[in-house]
């Protein structure tokens, strides 16, 4: 099966997004709450319903880019962020995107990709992050779909993909997951090394 724009657009239209909890989840919310620099260049890939995007908007962040393969989520997301330029919302393939970001937020994008793309994901994140930029978010720490997303896994599997180019790697059990996901999530913080390898 091809998980292309048509596939995701159909799922959005049919509201078959089983991991959509209807609001920004606690781990992402609390991480955003402690960010003081509103000028951070932030990317949210595979945004879906974009609850964390709406939260960033409400908190006053202005340099945010959002990308999704399907145009469907933007129909409801864009009206919630009226002061952002239309260029903030990108319909396209994450792997084709170019940019330079201080922070990339991961919220159910990784689990939407076939497992064979996980190394490509880690490599692409490195290219998109500015030196010392951070990839932060939540990964499922449980086995999930086999043929269809969401795809899960565990810490040991994930760490293999982030061995090169990252430092200060954090893969911790999520202490503030929402109740339905308690014990099933990892909170990650991965900092990109500078060009000097520090």
Secondary structure, DSSP 8 states (H G I E B T S, - for coil): ---SHHHHHHHHHTT--TT--SS--HHHHHHHHT---TT--EEEES-TT-HHHHHHHHTT---EEEEESSSTTHHHHGGG-TTS-GGGEEES-GGG----EEEEEEESSGGGS-GGGHHHHHHHHHHHEEEEEEEEEEEE-S---SSSS-----HHHHHGGGSSSEEEEEEEE-SS--GGGTTSEEEEEEEE--TT--
